[in-house]
Each structure stands twice: as C-alpha cells, then as structure tokens.
Amino acid sequence: MFASKFTYYYKINNKYSFMNNFLTGAIDIIKTKDLEKLRANDFKLSKKLSKKNKNPLLNPLIERGYYYINENDENKLFHELFKNYKKKIKKRPIKIVFCPSYVCNLKCTYCFEKDLFKNKNKFISDSHLNFAFNVIEKFLKDNKKISSIELFGGEPLLPRSKESVKKILNFAYKKNIRISIITNGVLANEFIGILKPVKNLIDMLQITIDGPLAIHDKRRKSYSGKGSFSQIEKNIDLLLKNKINTNIRVNIDMENIDYLPELYEFIDKKNWVSHPNFKIQLSKVTDHKNAECVYPIVKDNILLEKLISIYNQNQQLEKTFSFNMFKPLRHILYILNGAENVAPRYFNCESNLIELYIFCPDGFIYTCPESIGDSNTAIGRYYPDLEFFENNIKIWTDRNILKLKECSNCKFAPLCGGGCPYSSILIHKNNLTPVCEDFQDVLDTYLKFRGNEILKKYNIS
C-alpha cells in the first residue's frame, strides 16, 4: 500500500479528522483513530491486497485516491490528468483586455502599477485601436472563442479615453461579446450615456471600496489628496438605478479589516446588498514584487484568523463575503458547496495558458495584467504589425508543476500550480522557481475554527 503524496490531513477533534486529496479533489471525514492507524501503517494488510479485496475502510480510500496498490499508480494518474487537462484547455475561450490608458486619477497607497504611470505611452490611439480590432477579427476568423472584452488600466474611465472606450464597447456590441470593466468608479457617472446602450452585455463593472468613508479616503485618494468615497457612492447609486451590473471589490489588509462591519452596515442601509445588479467580494492586498510580508500585508493565516474573529461577531458578514479570497479555501468551499470535483491546478493562472490578450497603449500584447508596461514580458505586439514573441510565450506556457522541481513532492502543488509566474520572474529572475504560499497554515487555521461547522453540515457528531 502506498499513501498519496497529495493528501492533507487535519484532526478536527479526538473523534473525527478531515482529509483532502488535492490530485483527485476528494474530501472526506474519517474517524481520528482510523486515520492514526493509517498513518502509522498499522492495519497489517496483506501484501497481495487488490481492488477485489473487501476492506470497509481501505477500499473507499483507494477508490478516492488516498492510497494506491502499486507505487507508480499515482504518478501515472498525475500525468494522465495533465494530458486530459491540456486537451480541455484547447477548447477554452480567451479573454480580450483593453487598456485605454496607462494613467490613473487616484494615488492608492498599495498600488502595484506606480511605475506604469511613467510610461511614455499614456493613451491608446485610434490607429492602435483599429489595429487591435483587426487582430480580434482575425482571432474570430480562426474560430477562437472570446468569452469577454474587458476594460482595464491605469484607469480606463477617464475623459480623454471616452471616445476609445465608446469604440471598444461598440465593437463588443456588434460582435455580441460580453463586457467587463475594472474601474475606480470616480468618473463612472460621465460614462453612463455610453454604458446604458450596452448594459445587457455588461457582466460586471467592478469598483473598489476599501471601507467606510474615513478609511477608504485614507487609502484611495486623488493626487490632490481629496478622497474618492462620496463620489463613488453617488456613482454606484447611479449605476444600480440604471440596472448596470456593479461589483464592489474590497481590498483587505490589516489596515482596514476591522472596518468590515461598518462597511457592511453602510451598504446594507443603502439597500445595495439586496439589489439584483449588485455583488460584493473581498480581495487580499498582495505584493508580487516582494517575497516578504511588510505590514499592513501579513501572512494569509494571520489575516484569515482576524477575518474569522470578525465573522464570529458578525455572522451576516460571512454569508456576504465568504472566504473565497484565500485560494486553498476556495478549493475546499467549492467541493463542500456541491461541486462534483475540482481539477488539479497544473498551472497557476490563465496567464500560463495565454488565455488573456491584453492590448496596451505601447502597442504590445501582454497576458498578465500585472506585467503590463513591462515589454520584456510581452507575448507580442499588435502595432504597427502583428507579431508574437514565441520565446516570451514559452516563459508563461512552459511553467507548470511538472517542470518545477520543488513542486514534485509538494502535496500542495495541485492546489497552487507553482504560485504566481510573474512573481517568479520579478523575485527569482526566472520562470521555473515556485512562489510558495502558506497553504498549510491557512488550511489549519480554517479547520481549527470551522472544522466543527463542517461536521454539523454533514450531521456528524
């Protein structure tokens, strides 16, 4: 018998333990005494054990990928699933992203794009747009499926970009392609006239609010020092009045996490939560250029424990915000909430799959939103002629957990996909060094405080 190297265990209490295999996606509750025997190899099993043998404990564990009869069986499954995964991703659609501008009208304290604003190419030109549209037309003729066209930046909704934004939205409308917009929301009111005609295609218009007025205005203010909260509040009201799908993103770190109850009280009084066109989500503030956590950014398990303590005092917040901003918990929650299976992550993100084509004012095409403006990482150019950089494309596509040596024996590899590829490029100056996150501590922390809730969900006592 050979134990899977991709299994995570946690003792919820003396009676029951939690098991999750990250390769097969199996999640199970097992008696703690049985788990201890398993891990101690104390079942005195027959060396000739096969699938025909009937063992009430071991047979289900073999079927679900926790144990293997032959030593190489798991490795075969690992590679077989990778082959199947590569076949599936060939059919997945791509997303087109436009950056109408490298400029922003806010000076957020945690901005990761500060160097971007120094780029000499400030705004996308009409000629650049036309060339980009021609490339998209070519994609469509080549039978590439396009899931959506997204506006990103810098800040896409600026007065000088208005005509460019209008042309992009009209192009999406003519091609019947879904639309998403990532904006700080300060000037959204000035774009209502061009958003309304295409609102049925807008999946989301995402705006960031970092807390109630005082804390938000401390973090997200203009270059003059003026806060942005009040104007954003008015603009959200306007967007919802016009039935435009509006998603609020709350960027969380230790500086503003304590203000979540106050923020929830505010949006509840505004009746935004119950509005059919409104959604809200939490997102961690991250620094992909730094391997160390510098306050107010802290390790994920510390942030998680703080969030749980807030949820314990405000139960409605957990229903509203959940824990989806923590990658390993997202995996578990998907399965616990009814997903039949969660496939292993051989790659970290869609950038590794070249599923994003980001057209920027400098004429380059990027595949990672955080890398825009860094032409060394561009996958091609679309202006003045279309050209793809095969060597740069390989920087992204050649990075998977089968090629990262440190991932070969890491149980979390199918969960994290080797970590952020752009972080690897920035921190380690190569694409084949994993960027590890504290998954063990995050999972341990979650199950320490929510393990008994999982038992209750399945009527286990």
Wavefront OBJ file of the C-alpha trace (Angstrom):
o trace
v 0.000 0.000 0.000
v 1.297 3.433 -0.889
v -0.101 6.653 0.542
v -0.752 9.568 -1.820
v 1.741 12.382 -1.536
v -1.007 14.917 -2.264
v -3.194 14.339 0.800
v -3.784 16.911 3.523
v -4.993 15.783 6.954
v -6.350 17.756 9.887
v -7.565 16.448 13.246
v -10.814 18.314 13.936
v -11.294 16.647 17.306
v -10.496 13.370 19.046
v -13.292 11.628 17.193
v -13.075 12.929 13.603
v -10.470 14.182 11.162
v -10.589 15.909 7.788
v -8.921 14.548 4.628
v -8.485 16.228 1.263
v -6.607 14.832 -1.715
v -5.562 17.672 -3.993
v -4.995 15.476 -7.036
v -8.388 13.740 -7.122
v -10.308 16.500 -5.317
v -11.694 14.024 -2.779
v -12.780 15.400 0.602
v -13.730 13.030 3.422
v -14.333 12.907 7.147
v -12.606 9.940 8.777
v -12.531 8.686 12.349
v -9.406 10.027 14.007
v -8.472 6.599 15.406
v -8.646 5.116 11.893
v -6.551 7.923 10.452
v -3.903 7.417 13.112
v -3.740 3.722 12.244
v -3.492 4.519 8.551
v -0.682 6.980 9.025
v 1.138 4.542 11.289
v 0.608 1.749 8.720
v -0.947 -0.299 11.493
v -3.514 -2.349 9.570
v -1.291 -5.399 8.969
v -2.518 -5.592 5.416
v -1.910 -8.453 3.042
v 0.848 -7.745 0.546
v -1.447 -9.146 -2.141
v -4.204 -6.650 -1.465
v -6.057 -5.762 -4.654
v -9.255 -3.994 -5.597
v -11.053 -7.319 -5.254
v -10.324 -7.442 -1.529
v -13.128 -6.118 0.616
v -11.977 -3.725 3.304
v -14.653 -1.294 4.568
v -12.088 1.433 5.193
v -9.328 0.927 2.659
v -11.308 0.209 -0.482
v -13.070 3.627 -0.483
v -9.728 5.327 0.255
v -8.137 3.545 -2.695
v -11.031 4.461 -4.976
v -10.781 8.126 -3.941
v -7.033 8.381 -4.469
v -5.726 8.454 -0.908
v -3.906 5.128 -1.274
v -2.509 3.105 -4.181
v -1.774 -0.589 -4.537
v 1.178 -0.010 -6.884
v 3.867 2.566 -6.227
v 3.702 4.165 -9.688
v -0.095 4.361 -9.968
v -0.353 7.890 -8.594
v 2.360 9.199 -10.882
v 0.539 7.659 -13.864
v -2.705 9.320 -12.785
v -0.887 12.629 -12.262
v 0.375 12.611 -15.860
v -2.853 11.226 -17.293
v -4.885 14.027 -15.718
v -2.383 16.530 -17.108
v -2.874 15.157 -20.635
v -6.648 15.391 -20.235
v -6.323 18.894 -18.840
v -4.268 20.050 -21.833
v -6.939 18.696 -24.178
v -9.679 20.560 -22.326
v -7.878 23.905 -22.217
v -7.554 23.926 -26.003
v -11.326 24.379 -26.139
v -11.461 27.117 -23.517
v -12.252 30.659 -24.682
v -9.850 33.580 -24.479
v -10.460 36.988 -22.953
v -9.577 40.254 -24.690
v -8.451 43.099 -22.439
v -8.036 46.728 -23.482
v -6.053 49.276 -21.522
v -7.266 52.597 -22.940
v -4.848 54.394 -20.641
v -1.749 53.853 -18.520
v -2.806 56.907 -16.478
v -4.856 56.924 -13.263
v -6.626 59.733 -11.410
v -6.097 58.158 -7.978
v -2.985 57.594 -5.904
v -3.835 54.485 -3.897
v -1.445 53.626 -1.071
v -0.929 49.987 -2.172
v -0.919 50.487 -5.964
v 1.176 47.908 -7.833
v 1.224 49.991 -11.027
v 3.209 53.024 -9.821
v 5.922 52.504 -12.454
v 3.285 52.197 -15.172
v 2.338 55.864 -14.978
v 5.891 56.830 -16.033
v 5.447 55.047 -19.362
v 5.676 57.487 -22.283
v 2.675 55.822 -23.941
v -0.151 57.335 -21.925
v -3.290 56.713 -24.011
v -4.236 54.265 -26.731
v -4.539 55.959 -30.135
v -7.231 55.486 -32.790
v -4.748 53.766 -35.067
v -3.730 51.390 -32.271
v -7.393 50.600 -31.627
v -8.069 49.836 -35.280
v -5.085 47.501 -35.449
v -6.280 45.765 -32.268
v -9.772 45.320 -33.722
v -8.217 43.742 -36.822
v -6.343 41.252 -34.622
v -9.576 40.322 -32.838
v -11.304 39.895 -36.202
v -8.501 37.523 -37.157
v -8.999 35.568 -33.926
v -12.694 35.211 -34.715
v -11.983 34.062 -38.277
v -9.590 31.483 -36.828
v -12.517 30.213 -34.726
v -11.111 31.399 -31.414
v -13.883 31.726 -28.867
v -13.859 35.024 -26.983
v -15.544 34.979 -23.576
v -15.433 38.723 -22.968
v -13.843 42.068 -23.671
v -12.568 43.785 -20.550
v -11.504 47.384 -19.865
v -8.527 47.714 -17.553
v -5.802 50.215 -16.777
v -4.386 52.501 -15.368
v -7.877 53.841 -15.123
v -9.998 53.122 -18.210
v -12.795 55.604 -17.472
v -11.021 58.930 -17.944
v -12.375 61.859 -20.019
v -9.535 61.635 -22.531
v -10.302 57.921 -23.061
v -14.029 58.385 -23.569
v -14.027 58.024 -27.352
v -11.737 54.999 -27.175
v -13.990 53.365 -24.592
v -17.027 54.091 -26.745
v -15.391 52.438 -29.770
v -14.409 49.374 -27.734
v -17.910 48.981 -26.301
v -19.482 49.414 -29.739
v -17.134 46.795 -31.155
v -18.130 44.364 -28.383
v -21.806 45.133 -29.024
v -21.517 44.469 -32.767
v -19.757 41.159 -32.113
v -22.139 40.261 -29.269
v -19.238 39.743 -26.853
v -19.715 40.061 -23.087
v -18.164 43.101 -21.378
v -16.447 43.688 -18.036
v -14.909 46.901 -16.737
v -12.354 47.337 -13.943
v -12.528 50.944 -12.746
v -12.033 53.007 -9.609
v -15.514 54.388 -10.288
v -14.715 58.053 -9.677
v -15.856 59.181 -13.130
v -18.330 56.397 -13.926
v -21.156 58.948 -13.987
v -19.593 60.619 -17.035
v -19.809 57.317 -18.940
v -23.429 56.408 -18.193
v -24.505 57.587 -21.652
v -22.259 55.066 -23.412
v -22.755 52.281 -20.840
v -26.560 52.183 -20.994
v -26.827 51.060 -24.656
v -24.614 48.023 -23.946
v -25.703 47.283 -20.357
v -27.263 43.931 -21.274
v -23.780 42.748 -22.273
v -22.037 44.057 -19.143
v -21.306 41.159 -16.803
v -19.754 43.469 -14.270
v -18.466 46.938 -13.705
v -16.031 46.478 -10.810
v -15.372 49.326 -8.396
v -13.150 49.197 -5.314
v -14.338 50.413 -1.922
v -11.868 49.833 0.891
v -14.128 50.524 3.856
v -16.330 53.307 5.210
v -15.577 56.889 4.190
v -12.685 57.682 6.558
v -10.609 54.555 5.896
v -11.395 54.453 2.164
v -10.376 58.094 1.676
v -7.132 57.436 3.534
v -6.208 54.672 1.087
v -7.797 55.738 -2.208
v -7.430 59.441 -2.831
v -6.598 61.746 -5.713
v -3.214 63.333 -6.305
v -4.547 66.491 -4.652
v -5.317 64.478 -1.515
v -9.095 64.556 -1.953
v -10.924 61.367 -1.000
v -12.986 59.413 -3.517
v -15.639 57.713 -1.362
v -18.504 60.196 -1.680
v -18.295 60.418 -5.463
v -18.055 56.637 -5.796
v -21.111 56.227 -3.562
v -23.141 58.516 -5.849
v -21.911 56.692 -8.925
v -22.856 53.268 -7.561
v -26.333 54.591 -6.867
v -26.479 55.835 -10.456
v -25.228 52.555 -11.938
v -27.733 50.488 -9.962
v -30.535 52.894 -10.837
v -29.715 52.168 -14.489
v -29.573 48.397 -13.794
v -25.909 48.074 -14.718
v -24.261 45.081 -13.043
v -21.969 46.534 -10.392
v -19.430 44.532 -8.403
v -17.752 46.021 -5.351
v -14.261 44.799 -4.560
v -12.904 45.386 -1.061
v -9.109 45.169 -0.943
v -8.288 43.811 2.500
v -5.185 44.039 4.666
v -4.581 44.628 8.377
v -5.106 48.372 7.995
v -8.785 48.159 7.068
v -10.054 44.686 8.004
v -11.538 45.896 11.306
v -13.798 48.253 9.368
v -15.653 45.466 7.532
v -18.659 45.505 9.923
v -19.003 49.261 9.483
v -18.751 48.939 5.706
v -21.383 46.199 5.678
v -23.709 48.328 7.797
v -23.295 51.151 5.281
v -24.031 49.058 2.161
v -26.942 47.380 3.934
v -28.512 50.750 4.749
v -28.018 51.746 1.119
v -30.004 48.621 0.136
v -27.216 47.680 -2.227
v -26.880 44.127 -0.868
v -30.410 43.203 -1.896
v -30.186 44.879 -5.313
v -30.276 42.299 -8.167
v -27.464 44.078 -10.034
v -25.117 44.275 -7.041
v -22.343 41.950 -5.847
v -19.509 42.391 -3.380
v -16.331 40.428 -2.719
v -13.164 40.612 -0.668
v -9.696 40.511 -2.182
v -6.319 40.350 -0.465
v -3.850 43.165 -0.975
v -0.779 41.426 -2.408
v 2.745 42.409 -3.334
v 4.017 40.187 -6.124
v 7.341 42.022 -6.246
v 8.344 41.132 -2.698
v 8.881 37.744 -1.066
v 8.469 39.208 2.422
v 5.276 40.375 4.130
v 5.543 44.056 5.046
v 2.763 45.466 7.225
v -0.103 46.051 6.574
v 0.330 42.970 4.350
v 0.676 39.933 6.609
v 0.736 36.181 6.156
v -2.548 34.763 4.942
v -3.216 32.678 8.053
v -2.943 35.760 10.275
v -5.328 37.679 8.023
v -7.678 34.682 7.962
v -7.754 34.316 11.752
v -8.548 38.015 12.071
v -11.350 37.675 9.494
v -12.823 34.677 11.306
v -12.881 36.591 14.592
v -14.813 39.381 12.852
v -17.228 36.905 11.273
v -17.830 35.280 14.659
v -19.134 38.588 15.951
v -20.997 39.417 12.738
v -22.443 36.235 11.228
v -24.094 38.008 8.309
v -20.666 39.110 7.058
v -19.556 35.505 6.472
v -22.654 34.865 4.349
v -21.961 38.019 2.358
v -18.179 37.925 1.953
v -17.219 34.246 2.481
v -13.559 33.103 2.384
v -13.082 32.932 -1.381
v -10.136 35.321 -1.395
v -7.998 32.515 0.092
v -7.044 30.151 -2.716
v -6.857 26.865 -0.737
v -10.182 27.602 0.957
v -11.814 28.361 -2.375
v -10.922 24.821 -3.416
v -12.500 23.294 -0.298
v -15.579 25.524 -0.341
v -16.337 24.656 -3.973
v -16.458 20.967 -3.090
v -18.329 21.405 0.197
v -20.909 23.544 -1.605
v -21.725 20.849 -4.129
v -19.104 20.852 -6.894
v -18.605 17.256 -8.024
v -14.886 17.727 -8.371
v -12.176 20.359 -8.534
v -9.461 19.626 -11.076
v -5.810 19.916 -10.025
v -4.046 23.135 -10.978
v -1.111 22.229 -13.178
v -0.709 25.918 -13.983
v -1.175 28.826 -11.609
v -3.422 31.093 -13.669
v -4.816 31.915 -17.096
v -1.610 33.784 -17.964
v 0.213 30.442 -18.117
v -2.386 29.327 -20.651
v -2.239 32.541 -22.711
v -5.971 32.994 -22.210
v -5.636 36.759 -21.798
v -4.674 39.030 -24.690
v -4.105 42.492 -23.251
v -3.832 45.335 -25.782
v -1.984 48.330 -24.355
v -1.112 51.885 -25.443
v 2.528 50.923 -26.098
v 1.486 48.591 -28.937
v 2.389 45.403 -27.092
v 0.189 42.441 -26.204
v 0.520 41.127 -22.656
v -1.012 38.103 -20.951
v -0.626 39.043 -17.269
v -2.476 42.153 -16.028
v 0.276 42.900 -13.509
v 3.002 42.782 -16.154
v 1.571 45.448 -18.470
v 4.115 48.074 -19.389
v 6.980 45.623 -18.881
v 7.691 44.900 -22.540
v 10.226 42.206 -21.610
v 7.281 40.018 -20.629
v 5.015 40.886 -23.594
v 3.820 37.937 -25.681
v 3.697 40.014 -28.855
v 2.890 43.300 -30.497
v -0.167 44.336 -32.476
v 1.075 47.705 -33.753
v 2.338 48.575 -36.318
v 2.192 44.880 -37.333
v 1.008 41.721 -35.598
v 3.886 39.669 -34.254
v 4.019 37.064 -31.492
v 7.175 36.525 -29.456
v 7.485 32.757 -29.212
v 10.330 32.860 -26.681
v 8.329 35.106 -24.379
v 5.224 32.962 -24.802
v 7.241 29.970 -23.593
v 8.167 31.895 -20.434
v 4.498 31.607 -19.497
v 3.370 28.338 -21.104
v 6.400 26.240 -20.118
v 5.756 26.843 -16.422
v 3.767 24.059 -14.776
v 4.136 21.891 -11.689
v 5.587 19.009 -13.706
v 8.548 21.225 -14.619
v 9.114 22.873 -11.230
v 11.452 20.558 -9.308
v 10.405 21.828 -5.890
v 6.772 21.005 -6.711
v 7.375 17.331 -7.489
v 6.972 16.212 -3.867
v 4.855 19.054 -2.519
v 1.357 17.986 -1.516
v 0.031 21.448 -2.290
v 1.340 21.544 -5.869
v -2.016 20.556 -7.483
v -3.637 23.290 -5.421
v -1.337 26.242 -6.127
v 0.071 25.460 -9.579
v 3.536 26.630 -8.587
v 2.499 30.088 -7.453
v 2.411 33.383 -9.342
v 4.542 33.207 -12.525
v 5.110 36.957 -12.643
v 6.328 36.908 -9.036
v 8.822 34.230 -10.025
v 10.102 36.430 -12.839
v 10.361 39.502 -10.595
v 11.747 37.895 -7.447
v 13.797 34.988 -8.752
v 14.614 36.361 -12.227
v 13.402 33.158 -13.842
v 10.142 31.362 -14.527
v 10.968 27.964 -13.045
v 11.203 28.761 -9.343
v 7.961 28.272 -7.407
v 6.499 31.086 -5.356
v 5.141 29.301 -2.318
v 2.218 30.466 -0.231
v 1.419 29.378 3.325
v -1.318 26.903 2.370
v -0.650 24.612 5.335
v -1.192 27.395 7.868
v -4.252 28.726 6.040
v -5.955 25.317 5.920
v -5.017 24.552 9.529
v -6.403 27.892 10.672
v -9.663 27.474 8.783
v -10.306 23.948 10.075
v -9.308 24.932 13.602
v -12.197 27.412 13.663
v -14.624 25.935 11.140
v -13.980 22.184 11.281
v -16.879 21.547 13.646
v -19.168 23.518 11.321
v -18.273 21.087 8.533
v -19.171 18.164 10.788
v -22.520 19.764 11.594
v -23.222 20.300 7.882
v -22.998 16.561 7.326
v -24.752 15.652 10.596
v -21.612 14.096 12.032
v -21.383 14.175 15.795
l 1 2 3 4 5 6 7 8 9 10 11 12 13 14 15 16 17 18 19 20 21 22 23 24 25 26 27 28 29 30 31 32 33 34 35 36 37 38 39 40 41 42 43 44 45 46 47 48 49 50 51 52 53 54 55 56 57 58 59 60 61 62 63 64 65 66 67 68 69 70 71 72 73 74 75 76 77 78 79 80 81 82 83 84 85 86 87 88 89 90 91 92 93 94 95 96 97 98 99 100 101 102 103 104 105 106 107 108 109 110 111 112 113 114 115 116 117 118 119 120 121 122 123 124 125 126 127 128 129 130 131 132 133 134 135 136 137 138 139 140 141 142 143 144 145 146 147 148 149 150 151 152 153 154 155 156 157 158 159 160 161 162 163 164 165 166 167 168 169 170 171 172 173 174 175 176 177 178 179 180 181 182 183 184 185 186 187 188 189 190 191 192 193 194 195 196 197 198 199 200 201 202 203 204 205 206 207 208 209 210 211 212 213 214 215 216 217 218 219 220 221 222 223 224 225 226 227 228 229 230 231 232 233 234 235 236 237 238 239 240 241 242 243 244 245 246 247 248 249 250 251 252 253 254 255 256 257 258 259 260 261 262 263 264 265 266 267 268 269 270 271 272 273 274 275 276 277 278 279 280 281 282 283 284 285 286 287 288 289 290 291 292 293 294 295 296 297 298 299 300 301 302 303 304 305 306 307 308 309 310 311 312 313 314 315 316 317 318 319 320 321 322 323 324 325 326 327 328 329 330 331 332 333 334 335 336 337 338 339 340 341 342 343 344 345 346 347 348 349 350 351 352 353 354 355 356 357 358 359 360 361 362 363 364 365 366 367 368 369 370 371 372 373 374 375 376 377 378 379 380 381 382 383 384 385 386 387 388 389 390 391 392 393 394 395 396 397 398 399 400 401 402 403 404 405 406 407 408 409 410 411 412 413 414 415 416 417 418 419 420 421 422 423 424 425 426 427 428 429 430 431 432 433 434 435 436 437 438 439 440 441 442 443 444 445 446 447 448 449 450 451 452 453 454 455 456 457 458 459 460 461
